[in-house]
Amino acid sequence: MTIRDFIPRRPSRDTATAWLYLAPAGLLLVAVLAYPIYQIVLISFYDYGQQQAVGIAPLEFVGLGNYRELLGDRQFWTVVGNTFVFGAVCVLGSLVVGTGLAVLATRVRPLPRMLLFLAALGAWATPAMAGSYVWLFLFDTDFGVVNAALSGLGFGSMSGHSWTFGTVSAFGVVAAEVIWCSFPFVMVTMYAGIKAIPEEVLEAAALDGASMWRTAWSVILPILRPLLLIATIQSIIWDFKVFTQIYVMTNGGGVAGRNLVLNVYAYQKAFAGQEYGLGSAIGVLMTLLLLSVTGLYIRSQRRSTKWA
């Protein structure tokens, strides 16, 4: 060991070049996001309503009053619970469906595989608004294909059934639509990971007498763990921010607000209720939660780069 080992090394030329290429995008993100985030944080410390917005009444600084009001509101915690349960179902469903179809894609012939990927990309490319109305039509009370099919199979009680009235059924329909438009990302990611596994590794496991399930659990899953972690965190970020599907398919949050999630709840407080301070406080809390998840995402990327 020499004295050079104790001298901090300068970033390599490749690292400096990478930062140089990332600088324009970083500056653009700061320019676009910094001021709105500053305004949201600032407004969350004030009693800011419609009268303050139009200048009729003066602004009143309340400090952490909006946050205390939210944390002491039972409906807020109910909405938080709805958000986490709904998000967990969507993430788990996306992972299961996407991984299952990725395995299927590795075992079918090229033509069915191409059709599977085209169908998945079609679901991925469908706008959230259009997809929500398509699913509403499928589960429509009077003209829905699902009710007609179930009635034809002998379930006469499903004729005229309202899927968006009950809390659980409404969340279930929305979750199905979110999974439908989210699983393609997981499928493509896991398919690429499975195809990248060397054949020699699988052949060695087979020669050692490992069963299919043992090979999947002890060989394939550890290799795919970095990709699976990234897909999971990315799905959490997306599904936590769901707004359009909930708002459209439950008509603004369901009967008596039983299908509210944090995004829709913030919209109702800020715009429908004209309580911009409370809405901003909800936005700040959501941003902190998403930043923590984003931190996990970046950390998982660094680990996967090291493992690679």
C-alpha positions in Angstrom: 0.0 0.0 0.0 1.4 3.4 -1.0 0.5 7.0 -0.3 -1.5 7.1 -3.6 -4.0 4.7 -2.1 -5.0 7.4 0.4 -5.3 10.2 -2.1 -9.0 10.7 -3.3 -9.3 9.8 -7.0 -10.7 12.3 -9.4 -13.8 11.3 -11.4 -13.0 9.5 -14.6 -13.5 11.1 -17.9 -16.5 8.8 -18.6 -18.1 10.0 -15.4 -17.6 13.6 -16.2 -18.9 13.1 -19.7 -22.0 11.4 -18.3 -22.7 14.3 -16.0 -22.2 16.7 -18.9 -24.9 14.9 -20.9 -27.3 14.8 -17.9 -26.8 18.5 -17.1 -29.3 19.9 -19.6 -32.1 17.5 -18.5 -31.3 18.2 -14.9 -31.4 22.0 -15.4 -34.7 21.6 -17.2 -36.2 19.5 -14.4 -35.1 22.0 -11.8 -36.5 24.9 -13.8 -39.9 23.1 -14.3 -40.3 21.6 -10.9 -38.5 23.8 -8.4 -40.8 26.7 -8.4 -44.1 24.7 -8.3 -42.8 22.6 -5.4 -41.7 25.8 -3.6 -45.2 27.2 -4.1 -46.9 24.1 -2.9 -44.8 23.9 0.2 -45.4 27.6 0.9 -49.1 27.5 0.4 -49.3 24.4 2.8 -48.3 26.8 5.6 -51.2 29.2 5.0 -55.0 29.2 5.4 -55.4 29.6 1.7 -59.0 29.4 0.3 -61.0 31.0 -2.5 -61.2 34.3 -0.8 -57.5 34.5 -0.4 -57.0 33.5 -4.0 -59.1 36.3 -5.3 -57.7 38.8 -2.8 -60.8 39.4 -0.8 -59.3 38.2 2.5 -55.7 38.4 3.6 -53.4 35.3 3.9 -53.2 33.9 7.4 -50.0 32.0 8.3 -51.0 28.8 10.2 -47.6 27.0 10.2 -48.1 23.3 10.6 -51.9 23.8 11.2 -52.9 22.2 7.9 -50.7 19.2 8.6 -52.1 18.8 12.2 -55.6 19.1 10.8 -54.9 16.3 8.3 -53.2 14.0 10.8 -56.1 14.5 13.1 -58.8 13.8 10.5 -60.1 10.2 10.5 -61.1 10.5 6.8 -57.5 11.3 5.9 -56.2 8.1 7.5 -59.0 6.1 5.8 -57.9 7.5 2.5 -54.3 6.7 3.3 -55.3 3.1 4.1 -57.3 2.9 0.8 -54.3 4.2 -1.1 -51.8 1.7 0.3 -54.2 -1.3 0.0 -55.2 -0.3 -3.5 -51.6 0.3 -4.5 -50.5 -3.0 -3.1 -53.1 -4.9 -5.0 -52.2 -3.1 -8.3 -48.5 -3.7 -7.8 -48.9 -7.4 -6.8 -51.3 -7.9 -9.7 -49.0 -6.2 -12.2 -46.0 -8.3 -11.1 -47.9 -11.6 -11.1 -49.5 -11.0 -14.5 -46.4 -9.5 -16.1 -44.0 -12.2 -14.9 -46.4 -15.0 -15.8 -46.8 -13.7 -19.3 -43.1 -13.1 -19.6 -42.5 -16.8 -18.8 -45.2 -17.7 -21.3 -43.5 -15.6 -23.9 -40.3 -17.6 -23.5 -42.1 -20.9 -24.2 -44.3 -20.1 -27.2 -43.5 -19.9 -30.9 -42.5 -16.6 -32.5 -45.9 -15.7 -34.0 -47.9 -16.1 -30.7 -45.1 -14.3 -28.9 -45.3 -11.4 -31.4 -49.1 -11.2 -31.0 -48.7 -11.3 -27.2 -46.3 -8.4 -27.2 -48.5 -6.4 -29.7 -51.5 -6.9 -27.4 -49.4 -5.9 -24.4 -48.0 -2.8 -26.1 -51.6 -1.8 -27.1 -52.7 -1.9 -23.5 -49.6 0.1 -22.5 -50.2 2.8 -25.2 -53.9 3.2 -24.4 -54.5 6.6 -22.7 -55.7 6.4 -19.2 -58.9 8.3 -20.0 -59.8 6.1 -23.0 -59.0 2.9 -21.1 -61.1 3.9 -18.1 -64.2 4.5 -20.3 -63.6 1.2 -22.1 -63.6 -0.7 -18.8 -66.7 1.3 -17.6 -68.5 0.1 -20.7 -67.4 -3.6 -20.1 -68.8 -3.4 -16.5 -71.8 -1.2 -17.3 -74.9 -2.0 -15.3 -77.3 -2.3 -18.3 -75.2 -2.8 -21.4 -72.0 -4.2 -20.0 -70.4 -7.3 -21.6 -69.4 -8.7 -18.2 -73.0 -8.7 -16.8 -74.3 -10.2 -20.0 -71.7 -12.9 -20.0 -72.3 -13.8 -16.4 -76.1 -13.8 -16.9 -75.6 -16.1 -19.9 -73.6 -18.5 -17.7 -76.4 -18.9 -15.3 -75.7 -16.1 -12.8 -79.1 -14.4 -13.1 -78.4 -12.1 -10.1 -75.7 -10.4 -12.1 -78.2 -8.9 -14.5 -78.2 -5.2 -13.8 -75.5 -5.5 -11.2 -73.6 -2.2 -10.4 -69.9 -2.8 -10.1 -69.1 0.7 -9.2 -71.5 1.1 -6.3 -69.9 -1.1 -3.7 -66.5 0.0 -2.2 -64.7 -3.3 -2.8 -66.1 -4.0 -6.3 -65.4 -0.5 -7.5 -61.8 -0.7 -6.2 -61.6 -4.1 -7.9 -62.7 -2.9 -11.3 -60.3 0.1 -11.1 -57.5 -2.2 -10.0 -58.1 -4.5 -12.9 -57.9 -1.6 -15.3 -54.7 -0.3 -13.7 -53.1 -3.8 -13.8 -54.2 -4.1 -17.5 -52.3 -1.0 -18.5 -49.3 -1.6 -16.1 -48.4 -5.2 -16.6 -46.6 -4.7 -20.1 -43.7 -2.9 -18.4 -43.2 -5.8 -16.0 -43.6 -8.3 -18.8 -41.0 -6.7 -21.1 -38.6 -6.2 -18.3 -38.8 -9.8 -17.0 -38.8 -11.3 -20.5 -35.5 -9.5 -21.2 -34.1 -10.8 -17.9 -35.2 -14.4 -18.5 -33.7 -14.4 -22.0 -30.4 -13.0 -20.6 -29.9 -16.0 -18.3 -27.1 -18.2 -19.8 -28.3 -21.6 -21.0 -25.3 -23.2 -19.3 -26.6 -22.2 -15.9 -30.0 -23.9 -16.5 -28.3 -26.9 -18.0 -26.1 -27.2 -14.9 -29.1 -27.1 -12.6 -30.8 -29.8 -14.7 -27.7 -32.0 -14.5 -27.6 -31.6 -10.8 -31.1 -33.0 -10.6 -33.0 -29.8 -9.7 -36.7 -29.8 -10.4 -38.4 -27.0 -12.4 -39.6 -25.3 -9.2 -36.2 -25.7 -7.6 -34.5 -24.2 -10.6 -37.0 -21.3 -10.7 -36.6 -20.6 -6.9 -32.8 -21.2 -6.5 -31.4 -20.2 -9.9 -33.7 -18.0 -11.9 -35.2 -15.9 -9.1 -31.9 -14.8 -7.6 -30.6 -13.7 -11.1 -33.8 -11.8 -11.8 -34.0 -10.2 -8.3 -32.5 -6.8 -9.3 -34.9 -6.5 -12.2 -37.8 -7.6 -10.1 -36.9 -5.0 -7.4 -36.7 -2.2 -10.0 -40.0 -3.3 -11.6 -41.6 -3.4 -8.1 -40.5 0.1 -7.0 -41.4 1.6 -10.4 -44.9 0.0 -10.2 -45.2 1.4 -6.6 -44.4 4.9 -7.9 -46.9 4.7 -10.8 -49.8 3.0 -8.8 -49.4 5.4 -5.9 -50.1 8.3 -8.2 -53.2 6.9 -9.8 -55.8 9.6 -10.4 -57.5 9.4 -13.7 -58.8 5.8 -13.4 -60.2 6.4 -9.9 -61.8 9.8 -10.7 -63.4 8.6 -14.0 -64.5 5.1 -13.0 -65.9 6.0 -9.6 -67.3 9.4 -10.6 -64.9 11.4 -8.4 -64.3 9.0 -5.5 -67.3 6.8 -5.2 -70.5 7.0 -3.2 -69.9 9.3 -0.1 -66.2 9.3 -0.9 -65.7 5.6 -0.2 -63.3 5.1 -3.1 -61.0 8.0 -2.4 -57.2 7.7 -2.8 -54.7 10.5 -1.9 -54.5 12.0 -5.3 -58.3 12.3 -5.7 -58.6 13.4 -2.0 -56.1 16.2 -2.6 -58.0 17.3 -5.7 -61.3 17.4 -3.8 -59.8 19.4 -1.0 -58.0 21.9 -3.2 -60.4 22.5 -6.0 -63.9 21.1 -5.1 -63.6 22.3 -1.5 -61.5 25.3 -2.4 -59.1 24.6 0.5 -55.9 25.1 -1.3 -53.8 25.0 1.9 -55.0 21.5 2.8 -54.7 20.3 -0.7 -51.1 21.5 -0.8 -50.3 19.8 2.5 -51.6 16.5 1.0 -49.4 17.1 -2.0 -46.3 17.7 0.2 -46.9 14.5 2.1 -47.4 12.5 -1.1 -44.2 14.1 -2.5 -42.2 13.0 0.5 -43.6 9.5 0.3 -42.8 9.3 -3.4 -39.3 10.7 -2.9 -38.6 8.0 -0.3 -39.7 5.3 -2.8 -37.6 7.0 -5.5 -34.6 6.8 -3.3 -35.1 3.1 -3.0 -35.4 2.9 -6.8 -32.1 4.7 -7.3 -30.4 2.6 -4.6 -31.7 -0.6 -6.3 -30.3 0.7 -9.7 -26.9 1.2 -8.2 -26.9 -2.3 -6.7 -28.0 -3.9 -9.9 -25.2 -2.0 -11.7 -22.7 -3.3 -9.2 -24.0 -6.9 -9.6 -23.9 -6.6 -13.4 
